[in-house]
Amino acid sequence: MTKWDESAIPDQSGRTVLITGANSGLGLHSARALAERGARVLLGCRDSERGTAALRRVAATAATPPELIRLDLADLNSVRDAAPAVRERTGDRLDLLMNNAGVMATPHRSTADGHELQFGTNHLGHAALTWLLMPALRGSANARVVTLTSLAHHGRGLDTSDPNFRRRRYTPMRAYSQSKLANLLFTRELDSRLRSAEADVISVAAHPGMTGTELIPNSARQRKLPGPVGKTVRTITGAVTQRVEIGALPQLYAATAPGVSGDDFFGPSRVAETRGAPKRARKNPAAEDDSTAERLWELTAELTGVEPPL
């Protein structure tokens, strides 16, 4: 596995894929890689203008024309609108859902539904989308749900009694870490329930290590750092991170490689999982706490108003 690269991606002809956050970074590169190998790729994007630009870039090398899905994970009404649109377009046959989109280390802000922005976008939006698309995933053979998490899940845990920081002191990285741990706990609980239902779907996770996406620069912009500071952040980020093409390999491996099993977790293979080709990644023990995973599942249903299908 340690030498795996894009050239090893199997033919994707006949597969239908939805990738969230596909307008840039890891999502855009994953969309291009899968489309080049024959997949029909649906790009889930919040911003129509940026989504259209991404669609043109993917279409330039795609074997099958890609399509755009309007999707704002920070607005559960948008998620509820997107899911039936995907089901209709795909005829309830979705082979891969890549939960890729995310925000990182933002100021204390809320989603359209009043949830802390990072927990709401990174976890709640993706969980609701996954549940709402389950009929389409179960309508396909050997379907996969790949959820992107982060090294930051090795943090200070998840407080299911106060996920929105109503009582706790908010810090941007603490909230980001919580949301990324939630991604792994959701991956685990989802796969457990899929196995119990004898569904032909697996749930797996991946992280990109330290990759030069727009997450850190976007965080700097949202925190309204002075122009020179923002430029410095971008320069430092470029110097210490790997290229997006390499950072996307773990999620592409999780999405396409044979032999992947439910609840597997992949990340980079070198320098404490910060860079390099994919391998099985190390989990924070908190990500394997089944009681917390079950409580998060129940809490997610309560906060999203979406009935879990499993």
C-alpha positions as CSV (number, residue, x, y, z in Angstrom):
1,M,0.0,0.0,0.0
2,T,2.8,2.4,0.8
3,K,3.6,2.9,-2.9
4,W,0.0,3.3,-4.0
5,D,-0.7,6.3,-6.3
6,E,-3.4,7.4,-8.7
7,S,-2.2,5.1,-11.5
8,A,-3.5,2.2,-9.4
9,I,-7.1,3.5,-9.3
10,P,-9.3,0.9,-11.0
11,D,-11.5,1.7,-13.9
12,Q,-14.5,3.7,-12.6
13,S,-16.8,3.3,-15.6
14,G,-20.4,2.8,-14.5
15,R,-19.8,4.2,-11.0
16,T,-21.7,7.3,-9.9
17,V,-20.0,9.5,-7.3
18,L,-21.0,12.5,-5.2
19,I,-18.2,14.5,-3.7
20,T,-19.0,17.4,-1.3
21,G,-16.8,20.5,-1.3
22,A,-15.7,19.6,-4.9
23,N,-15.0,23.2,-6.0
24,S,-11.4,23.2,-4.7
25,G,-8.6,21.4,-3.0
26,L,-8.9,17.7,-2.1
27,G,-12.5,17.5,-3.4
28,L,-11.7,19.0,-6.8
29,H,-8.7,16.8,-7.3
30,S,-10.6,13.7,-6.2
31,A,-13.4,14.6,-8.7
32,R,-10.9,15.0,-11.5
33,A,-9.1,11.8,-10.7
34,L,-12.3,9.7,-10.6
35,A,-13.9,11.4,-13.6
36,E,-10.8,10.7,-15.7
37,R,-11.2,7.0,-14.9
38,G,-14.8,6.9,-16.1
39,A,-16.9,7.8,-13.1
40,R,-19.9,9.9,-13.4
41,V,-19.1,12.6,-10.8
42,L,-21.6,14.9,-9.1
43,L,-19.9,17.9,-7.6
44,G,-21.5,19.1,-4.4
45,C,-20.7,22.8,-4.1
46,R,-22.1,25.7,-2.0
47,D,-21.1,28.5,-4.3
48,S,-22.6,28.3,-7.8
49,E,-20.0,30.4,-9.5
50,R,-17.1,28.5,-8.0
51,G,-18.9,25.2,-8.6
52,T,-19.4,26.1,-12.3
53,A,-15.7,26.9,-12.7
54,A,-14.8,23.5,-11.0
55,L,-17.3,21.7,-13.3
56,R,-15.5,23.1,-16.3
57,R,-12.1,21.9,-15.0
58,V,-13.4,18.4,-14.3
59,A,-15.2,18.2,-17.6
60,A,-12.0,19.0,-19.5
61,T,-10.5,15.6,-18.8
62,A,-13.6,13.6,-17.8
63,A,-14.6,10.4,-19.6
64,T,-18.2,11.0,-18.5
65,P,-19.7,14.5,-18.2
66,P,-19.7,15.7,-14.6
67,E,-22.7,17.4,-13.0
68,L,-23.2,20.2,-10.4
69,I,-25.3,19.8,-7.2
70,R,-26.1,22.9,-5.2
71,L,-25.2,21.9,-1.6
72,D,-24.5,24.0,1.5
73,L,-23.7,21.7,4.4
74,A,-24.1,24.6,6.9
75,D,-27.8,24.8,6.0
76,L,-29.9,21.7,6.6
77,N,-32.6,22.9,4.3
78,S,-30.0,22.9,1.5
79,V,-29.0,19.3,2.5
80,R,-32.7,18.3,2.4
81,D,-33.1,19.8,-1.1
82,A,-29.9,18.3,-2.4
83,A,-30.5,14.7,-1.4
84,P,-33.7,14.1,-3.4
85,A,-32.1,15.9,-6.4
86,V,-29.2,13.4,-6.2
87,R,-31.6,10.4,-5.8
88,E,-33.6,11.6,-8.9
89,R,-30.6,12.2,-11.1
90,T,-29.0,8.8,-10.2
91,G,-32.1,6.7,-10.2
92,D,-31.4,5.8,-6.6
93,R,-28.0,4.3,-7.5
94,L,-25.0,6.0,-5.9
95,D,-21.8,4.0,-5.7
96,L,-19.7,6.5,-3.7
97,L,-20.4,9.3,-1.3
98,M,-17.3,11.2,-0.5
99,N,-17.9,13.5,2.5
100,N,-15.0,15.8,1.8
101,A,-16.1,19.4,2.5
102,G,-15.1,21.2,5.7
103,V,-14.2,24.4,7.5
104,M,-11.4,24.8,9.9
105,A,-10.6,26.9,13.0
106,T,-13.2,29.5,12.2
107,P,-14.4,32.3,14.6
108,H,-17.3,31.3,16.8
109,R,-20.1,31.4,14.3
110,S,-23.4,29.5,13.7
111,T,-24.9,27.6,10.8
112,A,-28.2,28.5,9.3
113,D,-29.8,26.2,11.9
114,G,-28.0,27.7,14.9
115,H,-25.3,25.0,15.4
116,E,-21.6,25.8,16.0
117,L,-20.3,26.2,12.4
118,Q,-17.6,23.6,12.4
119,F,-19.6,20.9,14.2
120,G,-22.6,21.8,12.0
121,T,-20.8,21.8,8.7
122,N,-18.2,19.1,9.2
123,H,-20.4,16.6,11.0
124,L,-24.1,17.4,11.1
125,G,-24.4,18.4,7.5
126,H,-22.6,15.3,6.3
127,A,-24.4,12.9,8.6
128,A,-27.8,14.3,7.5
129,L,-26.8,14.0,3.8
130,T,-25.5,10.4,4.3
131,W,-28.7,9.3,6.0
132,L,-30.9,11.0,3.3
133,L,-28.9,9.3,0.5
134,M,-28.9,5.9,2.1
135,P,-31.7,4.5,-0.3
136,A,-29.4,5.5,-3.3
137,L,-26.3,3.9,-1.6
138,R,-28.2,0.7,-0.9
139,G,-29.5,0.7,-4.4
140,S,-25.9,0.1,-5.6
141,A,-23.7,-2.9,-5.2
142,N,-20.5,-2.5,-3.1
143,A,-21.2,1.1,-2.3
144,R,-18.9,3.1,-0.1
145,V,-19.2,6.2,2.2
146,V,-15.8,7.9,2.6
147,T,-15.7,10.6,5.3
148,L,-12.7,12.9,5.5
149,T,-11.3,13.6,9.0
150,S,-8.0,15.1,10.2
151,L,-5.0,14.5,12.3
152,A,-6.7,17.1,14.6
153,H,-9.1,14.4,15.8
154,H,-6.2,13.6,18.3
155,G,-7.5,16.4,20.5
156,R,-9.5,17.1,23.6
157,G,-12.5,14.8,22.8
158,L,-16.2,15.3,22.0
159,D,-18.6,16.7,24.5
160,T,-22.0,15.3,23.5
161,S,-23.6,17.4,26.3
162,D,-22.4,20.7,24.8
163,P,-21.4,20.1,21.1
164,N,-22.3,23.7,20.2
165,F,-20.2,25.4,22.9
166,R,-23.2,26.9,24.7
167,R,-21.5,26.5,28.1
168,R,-17.9,25.8,27.3
169,R,-15.3,28.3,26.3
170,Y,-15.0,28.3,22.6
171,T,-11.6,28.0,20.9
172,P,-11.3,27.5,17.1
173,M,-9.0,24.5,17.2
174,R,-10.9,22.8,20.0
175,A,-14.1,23.0,18.0
176,Y,-12.3,21.8,14.8
177,S,-10.8,18.8,16.7
178,Q,-14.3,17.9,18.1
179,S,-15.8,18.0,14.6
180,K,-13.1,15.8,13.2
181,L,-13.5,13.3,16.0
182,A,-17.2,13.3,15.3
183,N,-16.4,12.3,11.7
184,L,-14.6,9.2,12.9
185,L,-17.2,8.2,15.5
186,F,-19.9,8.6,12.8
187,T,-18.0,6.5,10.4
188,R,-17.7,3.7,13.0
189,E,-21.3,3.8,14.1
190,L,-22.6,4.0,10.5
191,D,-20.5,1.0,9.5
192,S,-21.7,-1.0,12.5
193,R,-25.3,-0.3,11.6
194,L,-24.8,-1.1,8.0
195,R,-23.3,-4.5,9.0
196,S,-26.3,-5.2,11.3
197,A,-28.6,-4.4,8.4
198,E,-26.6,-6.7,6.1
199,A,-26.3,-3.7,3.7
200,D,-24.0,-3.9,0.7
201,V,-22.4,-0.6,1.8
202,I,-19.3,0.1,3.8
203,S,-18.3,3.3,5.8
204,V,-14.6,4.2,5.9
205,A,-12.5,7.3,6.7
206,A,-9.4,9.0,5.6
207,H,-7.3,12.0,6.4
208,P,-4.8,14.0,4.2
209,G,-2.1,14.7,6.7
210,M,-0.7,18.2,6.2
211,T,-1.8,19.2,2.8
212,G,-1.8,22.6,1.1
213,T,-5.5,23.2,0.7
214,E,-7.5,26.4,1.2
215,L,-8.5,25.5,4.8
216,I,-5.8,27.4,6.6
217,P,-5.9,30.5,4.3
218,N,-9.7,30.5,4.6
219,S,-9.4,30.4,8.3
220,A,-7.0,33.4,8.3
221,R,-9.5,35.3,6.1
222,Q,-12.5,34.5,8.3
223,R,-10.5,35.7,11.4
224,K,-9.8,39.0,9.5
225,L,-6.1,38.9,10.0
226,P,-4.2,41.8,8.5
227,G,-3.1,41.4,4.9
228,P,0.6,40.9,5.6
229,V,-0.2,38.3,8.2
230,G,-2.5,36.5,5.8
231,K,0.2,36.4,3.2
232,T,2.7,35.0,5.7
233,V,0.2,32.3,6.7
234,R,-0.1,31.3,3.0
235,T,3.6,31.3,2.6
236,I,4.3,29.1,5.7
237,T,1.4,26.8,4.7
238,G,3.0,26.2,1.3
239,A,6.4,25.6,2.8
240,V,5.3,22.9,5.3
241,T,2.5,21.1,3.5
242,Q,2.4,18.5,0.7
243,R,0.7,19.0,-2.7
244,V,-3.0,18.4,-3.0
245,E,-2.4,15.6,-5.5
246,I,-0.6,13.7,-2.7
247,G,-2.9,14.6,0.1
248,A,-5.9,13.3,-1.8
249,L,-4.4,9.8,-2.1
250,P,-5.8,8.4,1.2
251,Q,-9.4,9.3,0.3
252,L,-9.0,8.0,-3.2
253,Y,-7.5,4.8,-1.8
254,A,-10.5,4.5,0.6
255,A,-12.9,5.1,-2.3
256,T,-11.5,2.8,-4.9
257,A,-8.9,0.2,-3.7
258,P,-9.9,-3.4,-3.5
259,G,-9.8,-5.0,-0.1
260,V,-11.0,-2.0,1.9
261,S,-13.2,-3.0,4.8
262,G,-15.8,-1.2,6.9
263,D,-14.4,1.2,9.6
264,D,-11.0,1.2,7.9
265,F,-9.0,4.5,8.3
266,F,-6.3,5.7,5.9
267,G,-3.8,8.5,6.0
268,P,-0.3,9.4,4.8
269,S,2.5,7.0,5.5
270,R,5.4,9.3,6.4
271,V,6.6,11.8,9.0
272,A,3.9,11.0,11.7
273,E,1.2,10.6,9.0
274,T,1.7,14.2,7.7
275,R,2.7,13.3,4.2
276,G,3.3,10.5,1.6
277,A,1.4,7.7,0.1
278,P,-1.6,6.1,1.9
279,K,-1.5,3.5,4.7
280,R,-3.7,2.5,7.5
281,A,-3.8,5.3,10.0
282,R,-3.8,5.5,13.7
283,K,-6.9,6.4,15.6
284,N,-7.3,8.3,18.8
285,P,-8.8,5.7,21.2
286,A,-11.7,8.1,21.7
287,A,-12.7,7.4,18.1
288,E,-13.4,3.7,19.0
289,D,-15.6,4.4,22.0
290,D,-18.8,2.7,21.0
291,S,-20.9,4.3,23.7
292,T,-19.9,7.8,22.5
293,A,-20.5,6.8,18.9
294,E,-24.0,5.6,19.7
295,R,-24.8,8.8,21.7
296,L,-23.5,11.0,18.9
297,W,-25.7,9.1,16.5
298,E,-28.8,9.8,18.6
299,L,-27.7,13.4,19.2
300,T,-27.2,13.9,15.5
301,A,-30.8,12.8,14.8
302,E,-32.1,15.1,17.4
303,L,-30.1,18.1,16.2
304,T,-30.7,17.6,12.4
305,G,-34.3,16.4,12.6
306,V,-33.4,13.6,10.2
307,E,-34.6,10.1,11.0
308,P,-31.6,7.7,10.7
309,P,-32.5,4.9,8.2
310,L,-30.5,2.3,10.1
